Amino acid sequence: MVLPKELEGAYHIVWLGEALRLLDQRLLPYEERYLVCCDDEEVARAIREMAVRGAPAIGIAAAYGFALGVARGRDWREVSRSLRGSRPTAVNLFWALDRMERRLAEAERKGEDVREALASEAISIHLEDVRSNLRMGDNGSHLVPDGGVVLTHCNTGHLATGGYGTALGVLRSAKRRGKRFLVLVDETRPLLQGARLTAWELERDGFEVVLICDSAAAFAMRRGMVEAVFVGADRIALNGDVANKIGTYGLAIAARANGVPFYVVAPTSTFDAGVASGDRIPIEERAPHEVLTIGERTLPLGVSVWNPAFDVTPAELVTAIVTERGILERPSEPSVRAHLGLP
């Protein structure tokens, strides 16, 4: 099966026909090593252990994993269960698997080649995400201050999506339009996705980048150093509440206190119309060891750890949500419903 041209540059998620090749993001920026996943269980492990991460990328990997599992003769229910159990917060995972299950039922009903139908559907999900990112970049590029400074949190670029990026996609589109600006990148503790991944991506693309500690972001806003904040999302509730990497809520509070616009960039597949508010979004809690060490242990023995991977930012702190359909200002349940075309 020939991949569409738009996917030829997707170096971090590569469909090989009989396997899925994933750039192991745990090793960046020091080493570029690839995992080759041959079945759904290996894909689920890569998602669970964060070799691949970022809500859209997780959904794409899961779609390919579903195709691999069914192609190897595993019961599709077991395949779906394995992948659904890999991470709980990013709704794109469940959205992609729901779509793959519907395509499987359709292929069986029509007597199609199931393996080919599922592979084609996974490729379509991947391709649609790249195209969606490009549209989001176009839609949001005018929000980037020319000659100014923007702040971003975690990683929302190529690595977190099918390619190009959500929040970083907006910055890329602004740069393509000739805007010049400085990007402040939060470290994003405890796994340092900002320092290891975002700074790596932006430096490779020729951006002017400065890394800051997570705890310095509010002070930077207070000093007038930040003109806009751009973040991604892992799930957006019907009322506009946004679940994203832990630390996002604090940034939103600081942005509101200092008059800095706070923008969320995410595809419509990240909205979960079945969840009324952020209080209903499941928040993943990860292993203590992620917090215990930075190269060596930093915590005294006997001290316990709480390690939520995400937090929820209330809709009232969000200036606007940028999607592939346009810009949703002052998100609320009525405006979200209208944006998604829901009754």
PyMOL commands that set and color helices and strands:
alter all, ss='L'
color gray80, all
select helices_A, chain A and resi 5-7+25-27+40-48+55-71+76-84+91-110+114-143+158-160+167-176+193-204+214-222+248-257+268-270+278-280+289-292+315-317+333-340
alter helices_A, ss='H'
color red, helices_A
select strands_A, chain A and resi 13-15+20-23+34-37+149-152+182-186+208-212+228-231+235-237+242-245+262-265+271-272+310-313+320-323+326-329
alter strands_A, ss='S'
color yellow, strands_A
deselect
rebuild
show_as cartoon
